[in-house]
Amino acid sequence: MPKRILQGTVVSDKANQTVVVLIERQVRHPVYGKIIRLSKKYHAHDAANAVKTGDVVRIEECAPISKLKTWRVLDTVQVGQVIEGSHA
């Protein structure tokens, strides 16, 4: 059985060797037919701590690494821009 590969945006990289990736998808509502956006967060293993918040990455499912981590980071598709808040 092939492993699933998803693409999403990193929303947190605070934990050691772990990133939280937000995956958004669009589905049609079964009754009303309107297109709605569904999102889900996945914890992924990043052994090198190379991925930062805002990056667009591809993740692949794997054997469980911990209680929450069953995904690993394959590669970075696009480097994100972290916007610094202005204190002026």
N, C-alpha and C positions, 0 to 999 in steps of 0.2 A: 504494500500500500504506500503510495507516495506521501511525502511530508508536505503539509500545507506551508505556503510562503505568503506572508502578508506584508503590506507596506503601510507605515504610519509615522506619526510625529512623536518624538520623545518629549514627554511633559515633565519628567523628573529624572535626575541622575544623582540624587543625594546619597543613595545607598552604595556600599562598596560592591563593585562588579555586578550591579543590577541597575537596569533602566526601566522606566514605565513608559510604554508606548501606547498612544491613543490611535485606535483604528476606527475610521468612520466609513460607513457604507450607506448606500441609498437603496431603499426598497419601496415597493408599491403597497399601500395599505390594502388589506384584503377586502374590505367592505367599500370604502370610499374612493379608492383608486388614486388617492393623492400620493405623490412621492414624498417620503419622509426620510430623515437622516437618523440612523442609529449609530451609536458609538459604544466602544468597549475598550477597557484598558487591560493590557497584558504586561506582566512582569517578564523581562527578558534578561538573559545572562550576557554580560559584556566583560569578558575576562581581562581585557586590556584597559578598561576604564577610558576608552577613546571617544565614546559618543557623548555629546553634550546636549543640553536642553535646546529644543528648537530644530534639531537635525531631523531629516526625513530618512528613515532606515527601513531595511527589509529584515524581517524576522522569520525564523523557521522553527517549527515545532520539533521537540526532541524528548528524550526520556526525562522524567522529573529530576530536577536538580535540587529543589527544596520544596517546601510546602506550596509556595505560590509560583515558582519558576518552572515552566515547562516549555519555554521558548528560548532561543539563542539568537543573537544579532548576527546576521550574515554580512551585511555591508552598509555603508552610508550612501544613500542616493543623492542627497543634497545637504550641504552644510547650512544650518540655520543661522539666523542673526539674533543674538540676544540683545534686546532693547533695554538700555540702562535708563532708569528713571532720573529725570532732571530735578535737582533740588533748588532751582533758582526761583 
